[in-house]
Amino acid sequence: LQSSASTFYYSEKVSLFIKMERILAGVGRLGLGVAGLGFIGGNCLYNVEGGHRAVIFDQIRGVLPLSVSEGTGFRIPFIQTPIIMDIRSRPREIKSVTGTKDLQMVNIYLRVLSRPREDKLPTIYQTLGTNFDDRVLPSLGNEVLKSVVAQYNADQLLSMREQISRQIRETLTKRAETFHLILDDVSITHLVFGKEFTSAIEQKQVAQQEAERQTYIVAKAEQEKKAAIIRAEGEAQAAVVISKALEESGSGLIEVRRIDAAKEVAETLSRSRGVTYLPGGQGQNLLLNVGTAN
């Protein structure tokens, strides 16, 4: 009985050990699978976000000629390295201090929206790197601004701003194409002139206003002169008419004028608060002793 019991106990122990060995083997295989997936995910796969492209650098062949678009890509571990590049339009402000054709200094601010050509990303990475816009746009912008602004006078920068902005945009776009860059927008945002030019503009405006005022004064004097001449001519003609009338009708015209004046005096006195009675009769004269003509 003791022998059979020991044999049963030994067989149960062996079967339990075999089960545990199988479980550990399964866990080991599962761990190897998880490790393998982690290795593949961390070293063989990469993601390219929207608005970006990947340039692949191969340790054997160098930079591959084609870029990879958005999504998940596969690479050979330890041999290939993806370089993520942004292809979205990015703004940049370029400031330049330059001289005009009439030797005036001006601070000009230029805003540029630029992006790389997608099909030329490997070439851009080989020649300029990932910070291509920092290497190209500042120098190009300063050169184009100085060459274009030097063709115009300072006052033309204000009166011909749209034309100058278009010329800067066309010239800068053509230069940027050499480096495989696309310029979506180029515009002048600020123009700041020197103190001397600002003072000269103010003095010019004051002089123009003074000239306009003098022109107005001269025109006013001319009009007053013409009015005086016309008034004198009218008075002379009136004197001639009165003299002619006196010659033809004698003192009749004076009597008519005297009656009209008496009516005006009577009406004025009648409206006055201090007068309550107007004298009349044969011996009273409303014209204050103005005698009649003989």
C-alpha positions in Angstrom: 0.0 0.0 0.0 2.8 2.4 0.9 4.5 1.6 -2.5 1.4 2.3 -4.5 0.7 5.5 -2.6 4.2 6.8 -3.3 4.0 5.9 -6.9 0.7 7.8 -7.3 2.1 10.8 -5.5 5.2 10.8 -7.8 3.0 10.6 -11.0 0.9 13.5 -9.8 4.0 15.6 -9.2 5.4 14.8 -12.6 2.2 15.7 -14.3 2.0 19.0 -12.4 5.5 19.8 -13.4 4.8 19.1 -17.0 1.8 21.5 -16.9 3.8 24.2 -15.4 6.5 23.7 -18.0 3.9 24.1 -20.8 2.5 27.2 -19.2 5.9 28.8 -18.9 6.7 27.8 -22.5 3.5 29.5 -23.7 4.3 32.7 -21.7 7.8 32.7 -23.1 6.5 32.4 -26.6 4.0 35.2 -25.9 6.7 37.4 -24.5 8.9 36.8 -27.6 5.9 37.7 -29.8 5.2 40.9 -27.9 8.9 41.8 -27.9 9.0 41.1 -31.7 6.0 43.3 -32.3 7.5 46.1 -30.1 10.8 45.8 -32.1 9.0 46.0 -35.4 6.8 48.9 -34.3 9.7 50.9 -32.8 12.3 50.2 -35.4 10.6 49.2 -38.6 7.5 51.5 -38.8 7.2 55.3 -38.8 4.3 57.8 -39.1 4.1 60.8 -41.4 1.6 63.4 -40.2 -0.6 65.5 -42.5 1.1 68.3 -44.3 4.5 66.5 -44.0 6.6 64.2 -46.1 9.4 61.8 -45.3 12.8 61.7 -47.0 14.5 58.3 -46.5 18.3 58.3 -45.8 19.8 54.8 -46.6 23.1 53.9 -45.1 24.0 52.1 -48.3 22.4 54.1 -51.1 22.2 57.5 -49.5 19.2 59.8 -49.8 16.5 58.0 -51.8 15.1 59.9 -54.8 11.4 59.7 -53.8 9.7 61.1 -50.7 7.0 59.3 -48.7 3.5 60.8 -48.3 1.3 60.8 -45.2 0.6 57.6 -43.3 2.6 54.7 -41.8 5.7 53.6 -43.7 8.2 50.7 -43.4 11.9 51.0 -43.1 14.8 48.7 -42.7 16.1 48.9 -39.1 19.6 50.4 -38.6 19.9 51.0 -42.3 17.2 53.4 -43.3 16.3 56.6 -41.4 13.2 58.8 -42.2 13.6 62.6 -42.1 10.2 64.3 -41.6 9.9 67.6 -43.5 7.1 70.2 -43.3 5.6 71.1 -46.7 3.0 73.6 -45.5 3.2 77.3 -46.2 5.0 79.1 -43.4 5.1 82.9 -42.9 8.3 84.8 -42.6 9.0 88.6 -42.1 12.1 90.0 -43.8 13.4 93.4 -42.7 15.8 95.4 -44.8 17.3 98.9 -44.5 18.0 100.1 -48.0 18.5 103.3 -50.0 16.2 104.8 -52.7 17.2 106.3 -56.0 17.3 109.8 -54.4 19.6 108.6 -51.6 16.9 108.4 -48.9 17.1 105.5 -46.3 14.0 103.5 -45.7 13.1 100.5 -43.5 11.0 98.1 -45.4 9.2 95.0 -44.0 8.3 92.1 -46.3 6.0 89.2 -45.4 6.6 86.0 -47.4 4.6 82.7 -47.4 6.8 79.9 -48.7 6.8 76.1 -49.0 9.1 73.6 -50.6 8.4 71.7 -53.8 7.2 68.2 -52.9 8.9 66.5 -55.8 12.2 68.2 -54.9 12.4 67.4 -51.2 15.3 64.9 -51.5 17.3 67.5 -53.4 16.4 70.2 -50.9 17.5 68.0 -48.0 20.8 67.2 -49.7 21.6 70.8 -50.5 20.0 72.9 -47.7 18.8 70.6 -45.0 15.6 70.8 -43.0 15.9 74.5 -42.2 16.0 75.5 -45.9 13.8 78.6 -45.5 16.2 80.0 -42.8 19.1 79.6 -45.1 17.6 81.0 -48.3 14.8 83.5 -47.7 16.6 86.2 -45.6 19.5 86.6 -48.1 17.2 86.5 -51.1 14.8 88.9 -49.6 17.4 91.5 -48.7 19.0 91.3 -52.1 15.8 91.7 -54.0 14.5 94.5 -51.8 17.7 96.5 -52.3 17.8 96.0 -56.0 14.2 97.0 -56.6 13.9 99.9 -54.1 17.1 101.5 -55.6 15.1 102.0 -58.9 12.6 104.4 -57.3 12.5 107.7 -55.4 11.3 107.8 -51.9 8.0 109.5 -52.8 7.3 106.8 -55.5 7.4 104.1 -52.8 4.2 105.6 -51.5 2.5 106.6 -54.8 3.5 103.4 -56.7 3.4 100.9 -53.8 1.3 98.3 -55.6 3.5 98.3 -58.7 6.7 98.0 -56.5 5.2 95.2 -54.5 4.3 93.3 -57.7 7.9 93.7 -59.0 9.4 92.5 -55.7 7.0 89.5 -55.8 7.9 88.5 -59.4 11.7 88.9 -58.8 11.7 87.1 -55.5 9.6 84.2 -56.9 11.9 83.8 -59.8 15.0 83.7 -57.5 13.3 81.2 -55.1 12.6 78.8 -57.9 16.3 78.2 -58.2 16.2 76.7 -54.7 13.0 74.7 -55.4 10.8 77.0 -53.2 7.3 78.1 -54.0 6.2 81.6 -52.7 2.4 81.7 -52.2 2.3 85.4 -51.2 4.8 88.3 -51.0 3.6 91.7 -49.7 5.0 94.9 -48.2 3.7 95.4 -44.7 5.5 98.5 -43.4 7.5 101.4 -44.8 9.4 103.6 -42.4 11.3 106.6 -43.7 14.2 108.5 -42.1 13.7 111.7 -40.0 15.1 113.9 -42.8 12.6 112.7 -45.4 9.7 112.9 -42.9 10.7 116.5 -42.1 11.0 117.3 -45.8 7.5 115.9 -46.5 6.0 118.1 -43.7 7.8 121.2 -45.0 6.6 120.4 -48.5 3.0 120.1 -47.3 3.3 123.4 -45.4 4.7 125.1 -48.5 1.9 123.7 -50.6 -0.8 124.9 -48.1 0.8 128.4 -48.1 0.9 128.5 -51.9 -2.7 127.6 -52.0 -3.6 130.3 -49.5 -1.7 132.9 -51.5 -3.5 131.8 -54.6 -6.8 132.2 -52.8 -5.8 135.7 -51.6 -4.8 136.7 -55.2 -8.0 135.4 -56.6 -10.0 137.2 -53.9 -8.2 140.5 -54.7 -8.9 140.0 -58.4 -12.6 139.5 -57.7 -12.7 142.5 -55.4 -11.0 144.6 -58.1 -13.5 143.5 -60.7 -16.4 144.2 -58.3 -15.1 147.7 -57.5 -14.8 148.4 -61.3 -18.3 147.1 -61.9 -19.6 149.1 -59.0 -17.9 152.3 -60.2 -19.1 151.8 -63.7 -22.6 151.4 -62.3 -22.4 154.5 -60.2 -21.1 156.5 -63.2 -23.9 155.2 -65.4 -26.4 156.1 -62.6 -25.0 159.6 -62.4 -25.3 160.0 -66.1 -28.9 158.8 -66.1 -29.7 161.2 -63.1 -28.1 164.1 -64.8 -30.0 163.4 -68.1 -33.2 163.1 -66.2 -32.6 166.5 -64.4 -31.9 168.1 -67.7 -35.1 166.8 -69.2 -37.6 167.1 -66.3 -36.0 169.8 -64.1 -36.6 169.4 -60.4 -39.4 166.9 -60.8 -37.0 164.0 -60.0 -35.8 165.6 -56.8 -39.3 166.2 -55.7 -40.1 162.5 -56.2 -37.0 161.4 -54.3 -38.0 163.9 -51.5 -41.5 162.4 -51.2 -40.0 158.8 -51.1 -37.6 159.9 -48.3 -40.5 161.5 -46.4 -42.5 158.3 -46.5 -39.5 156.2 -45.2 -39.0 158.7 -42.3 -42.7 158.6 -41.4 -42.8 154.9 -41.4 -39.6 154.7 -39.2 -41.0 157.2 -36.7 -44.4 155.4 -36.6 -42.7 152.2 -35.5 -40.7 153.9 -32.8 -41.9 153.4 -29.2 -40.9 157.0 -28.2 -43.0 158.7 -30.8 -46.8 158.9 -30.3 -47.6 161.9 -32.6 -46.4 162.8 -36.0 -46.6 166.6 -36.8 -48.5 167.7 -39.8 -49.9 170.8 -41.4 -48.6 173.5 -43.6 -45.7 174.6 -41.4 -44.2 171.2 -40.4 -41.5 169.4 -42.4 -40.7 165.7 -41.9 -37.5 166.1 -43.8 -35.8 168.1 -41.0 -35.7 171.4 -42.8 -34.5 170.1 -46.1 -35.6 172.8 -48.4 -37.1 172.4 -51.8 -35.3 173.4 -55.0 -36.3 176.7 -56.5 
